[in-house]
């Protein structure tokens, strides 16, 4: 499998994350086909609230910024991916906004910034606009003028890039079968993971429960059976969505809905009495254009500032360009700093259960299981167990302390065949040899699961 490079810190976007989890996300079912503007945020400490708008926003004429920053105190069982999905964010959104947090092993009461404020792409407010640079879709429903819906997406990885251009939705398919393209069949064959010619609808279908073919090549907007790849470059060019988001979009859009795909890493807009920038790393395919993109941003900022008789604080702009964290920040003189914006973010109460958060059920004496790995450090075992739980489909796992080390035990599995299939996935994705543990009839089960 191919290791994926995932941005985990604005200053070091080429950090190689654990190959296992990223590899499991890497191969998708996509085919390779060619009112008044919102006021500025208050810096007063807000009271804690239950919910926040994350998907649907009202917009007035000329408004280009929607949403607001929020924060959440983590709990021990959380990962950044769990929090991201609950609040309509992708992995890239939340990881870049929280560079000092361990994505897979959050401690109790760590403050997590939720970057739920977005600058709309420079494109007509019509149909679907997809900005590849921040892996986010904006849908402007024609029957609800003055509204925008936004969703995080997964897009084509390098070499299988999602194309730019204008097209439309040409069909809608519920419970689709996936006819595997020859190019993807060859790729999987070379990796020792052959695929059938057709994958029928169900939990093993990478297209998920809904697919909307586009009018260019064989590209699709579709769901996924690997939801924790949303917000990454993981597909063969298609546009992936969380299962719950693609179901919502599927019900809203019509055949013929226009789709415009753009790459806009540097966004700027006036909001209230301030000028904002939102900066993302250009995708590798367009990285050589970065110098010109920066110059274009500078010209745009200067033009907007002159229209409002304001002065740009260029060191603030430079700092945003260095961070590339996707958080909209004001860049006029005397604007609030990023730390001040974080401190003023709307504080949310932690929900009883994060949407879709995977849980590992208890093992019974009659279950098959696997000793997936062992670690001298508890935190490493916790992270590996979290990665297994976030596979698609999930490999249930938990950490177990035994004789001064920390084991990761996967299961339960219904039978030996199911345990072997999980062990094969762990080997393929993590290059680790998982050892099968027989049910209670073997003394190995009781010994390995001593807590």
N, C-alpha and C positions, 0 to 999 in steps of 0.2 A: 504494500500500500504506500501511497505517497504521503510523506510528512507535510503538514501544512504550516505555514508561517502565519501566526496570528498576532495582531497588535495587542500587547499587554501593558505597554507604557509608552506615552507619547515620545519620550526621548529615546526609546529603543523598540521600534516597531517590528524588528526582525528577530524577536525572541522566539525560539522554537519551543512551543508548548508540547506537553507529553504526546508522543506520536500516537499512542494507542487511541486515545479519545478522538483526536483529530482525524486519524486515518479512518475510523469507523464512520465519521461524518463525510469523508471526502467523496465517496462515490454515490452519486444520486441517481434518480431515475430519469434525469433530463436527457434529451437528445441534443447533440451539438447541431445547431441550426445557424447555416450561416444565420355700520355704526362708526365710531371714531377709532383710530388706532389705539391699541392697548396702552395703558399708562406704563411708565417705567416701574420696575419692581420696588416695593418698599423695602427698606433694610431693617425694619423693626422685626423682632423675633416673633414669628407667627405662632398661634396656638395649634396644638396637635389636632389633626382631623382624621376622619376615617378613610375617605376616598379622594381621588383626584382624576380629572379628565386626562385620558391617555390616548384615546383613539379618535374621538370626534370633537371638532372645534367649530364654533361659529366664526366667520370672518366677514369683516366689513370691506367696502370698496377701498382699495389701496393698502389694506393690511397685509403684511408679509411675515409677521412673527406670530406664532400661536403657542399656547401652553405656558408652563412655568416650571421652574426648578423645584424639586422636592427632595426629601431625605427620609431615610428609614433606618431605625436601629435594628441590626441583625440579631438573629438567634443562632444558637450553636448548630442547628441542623441545616442552616441555609447555605446556598451557594449563590454567587452572583448570577448564574444562569437561571436559577429558580426565581430570584427577585426580578430579573429582567423580563422573563416571560409573563409574570403576574401583572406587570405594569406596562406591557406593550412595547418593550425595548428588546433590541437584539444584543447578542454577546458583545459586539464591538462597541455599542453605545455605552454599556455599563462598565466594561473593563477599562476603556480609555478614560472615562470620567472618574474612575476610582483606582488610579495607578498604584496606590500604596496598600491595597487590599489583596489578599490571597483569594483568587476567584473560587477555589475549591475547598477552602477551609476557613470560613469566617468564624470569628469568635463572638461571644455574646456581647451585644451592645456596641458593635462597631458601626459607625455612622456611614451609611451608603448613600451617595448622591445619585438621584434619579434625574437624568437629563431629559426631562419631559417638555422641553421648550425647543421649538424648531423654526428655522427660517425656511420659508417656502422656496422651492426651486424657481429659477427664472424660466417660466414656461406658461403657456395659457392655462387658466384654471378650467380645464375641460377634460373629462374622462380621467384616465390614470396617468400620472406622471411618476416615473421611477428614476430616482437619482442614485446611480451606481456608487458614487463616491461615499455616501453615507449609508448605503444599503437600506434605503427607506422608500416606501411607496406612499404617494399622496393621491387620493381618489376624490374627485369633485363630482358628486352626484347631480345629474342634470335636473332631477325633480326636487332638489333641495338646494337651490341657489343660496349662496352665503354660508355653505358648510364645506368642511374638508375632513375626510377620514384619512388617518395615516397608520401604516403598519410597517414593522421591520421585516426585512426579507433576507434570504440567502441568495447569492448570485454565483455566476460561473467563476471557477478558480482560474488562475493564470494558465493560459494555453487553451482554455475552454471558455473564453470570455463571453459574457452576455453582450450582445451587440447594441450599438446606439441606433437611434432612428425612430421614425413614426410608423405605427402599425395599428392594429385593432384586434379585439377579441373576435375570433371567427366561429367559436363553438363553446359549448359548456357540457362537461361530462362528469356525472356523479359516478362514484365507484369504478373508476377507469381501470382497464387492463393496460399493462405496459409492454409494448412490443420493443424489445431491446435492440437498439441499433447495432450494426455490425462493428462499428468503431468501439463501442462500449463492451461488446462481447469479447473483442480482441484484447482490450485492456484487462478485463477481468481474467481472461484465460492466461495471460502473461503473469498475472499475480497469483495464479494457482487458485483462483476463486471463480470458477466458471458459472455462468448464468444460463437459465433456460431462455429460449427464444421469446417466450411470452411469460410475464409475471402477472398472474391474475389478481384482482382486487382483494385486499385483505391486509393484515398487519405487516406482511413482508413486502408489500408493494411500495417502492420509493415515491410514487406519485401521491400517496395518501388517498383521501376519500374524494377529492375534487380536483379537476383539471380544466383549464381554460386555454386551449390552443390559440396562439397568435398568428397573425398573417405573414410572418416572416419565417421561412424555413419550417422547422418542426419545433420551435421553441414554445414553451408552455409557462403559464402561471399555474402553480399547483401546490398541494399540501406536501407533507413529508412524514415518514415514519421515524425520522431522526430530528425531532423538533429543536434539540439543543445545538443544531448547526445554524439556526437562524441568526443573522448578523455576522456571517462569515462568507468567504469565498469557498464554497464547498461543492457546487453543482457542476454539471457538464454544460452549463450555459443557461439553463432554465431559471425561473424566478420562483423560489420556494417561500412558503409562508407557514407560520404556526397553524396547526390543524384548526384551531378555533377561529383564527383570522380568515383563512381561506374559505371556511364555511360561511362566514358573515359576508365576505366579498362576493362569493358565488351567488348568494341570494339577492344581492343588491344590483350587480351589473347585468347588462343586457348584451347579447350578441351584437357586435357592431360598435361597442364602446371603444373610443380611441385610446391608444396607448402610446405615450411618448417616453423614450428612454434617453436620459441625459447623463453626463458626467460632470458634476459641478462641485468640486471639493471646497471652493472658497465662496461663501455666501455672505452677503451684506444687506442690511435693511435698517430703516429708521423705525423706531418704536417709541411712542410717547415723546420724550424730549431727549432721546439718546440714539446713538448710532451703534449698531451691533454687528459683530462678525462671528461667523461659525466656520471653523477651519477643520478640514479632514485631510488625511494623507491621500494624494492622488493614487489611483490604482496603478499597478506596475505598468500596464500597457500604455498608460498616458504619462508616465513619470517624466519623460523627456520634455514634456510641455510645461513643467512646473514653473520654470523661470518666467515664461510668458503669462501663465495663470496668476502668478503673484503680481506682475505688473498690471494686469487687468484689474485685479482686486484693488490695488492702490489707486488706480484711476477712478474706479467706481466709488471708493470711499471719499476721495477728494470731491467728486461731483455731488454726492449726497450731502456732504458737510457744507459745501458752498450753498446748496439750495436752502439749507436751514441756518445759514449764518453761524456755523459752528466750526470748531478747530479739532482736527484729529490728533490724538496723542499717539504718535507713531511707535514709540517704545511699547505701548500696550498692544498695538497691532503685531509688532515683531514677536512679542511674548506669545500671543495666540498662534502665530505661525510656527513657533518652536514647539508648542504643546501639541497642536493638532489633535485635540481631545474631543472635538465635536460639540463642545458646550458653548452656546452663544454668550458672548461677553461684550459689554459696552466699551467703546474705545475713544471716547472724548476725554478731554482734560477734566480732571476731578470726578471721573466716573468711578463707581464702586469697583473695588478689586475683585478678583475671582474668589479670594477667601471671604470677602464680605458677602458676596452673592451666595456662597455655600452656607454661611452662617444664617442668612436670611431665608434659606430655602424652606418651603412649606413642610412641616414635620408630620409624617403620617404614622398612625398606629399600625403596628404589625398585625396583619390578618391572622386569624386562627390557623389557616392553612393556605399556603401559596398555591396558586392554580397550577395543576399538573405536576406538583413537586413529587418526585418518585420516592417511594418508601420501600424498604426491604422488609418483607413479612418474616415472622419468626420461623425458624426451622423446627420441624418435628422429627422425632426419631425415625420415622418411616421415609424421610425425604433423602434423595440423593443431593449431594453438594460438591463443591470444589474448594480445595485450598489453592486460591489463586496466586498468592504471593505473601511474603513476609518481609517486615521492615524493622530495623532497630529503633526508628523514630515513630512515635504515635501519629504525628501530623502527616507523615508520608503515607501511612496506612489509611488515614482518614481521607486524604485526597484521592488515593487510588480507588477506594470504595465508592467515593462520590462519582468518579469518572465511570465506573462500571454501572452504577445506578442511572447514569445519564446516557448510556448507550441507547441506540435505537435498533431494535427493541431493547428494553432494559435487561441488564443482567443483575438481578438483585444481589446486593453484597453488603457486608458489614465488617467492621474491624473487631478483632478478638485478641485480648491480651493473654499471652501464654509463655511461661518460662522466660520472662524478661524481654520478649519480642512481641511484635504486633502482626498478627496474621489477618489477611483479608479472605473471608470465607464467602463464597458465592453460592446462591441457591435460594429457595428450594427448586429442585427439578423433579419432574414427574417420574423419570426413569433414567436408566443409564444412557440411552440414546440422546436424550435431551441434555444431559450433563456433558456428554462428549461434544455435542454441537456448540455448547457454550465454551468449552475448553478450546475448541478450534477457533472460535472468534477471538478469544483472549490471546491465543498464539499469533493469529494473523495480525491483530491490531497492536498488541503490546510486546510481541516476541517473548512471551513468558509461558512456561510450561505449567499449566494448572493441573493439579493432582486430584483425581476423583476420590470422593469419600463415600463409601457405601452406606446404606441405611444401618439401623441399629444392629443388624445381624453381624456387622463387623465392629470390632472394638475401636477401629480408627475414628469412627464418628464421635464417640463420647470423648476420646482423648483429645481430638483437635478442637472440639467445641467447649472445652473447659474454660470457664470465664473467670 
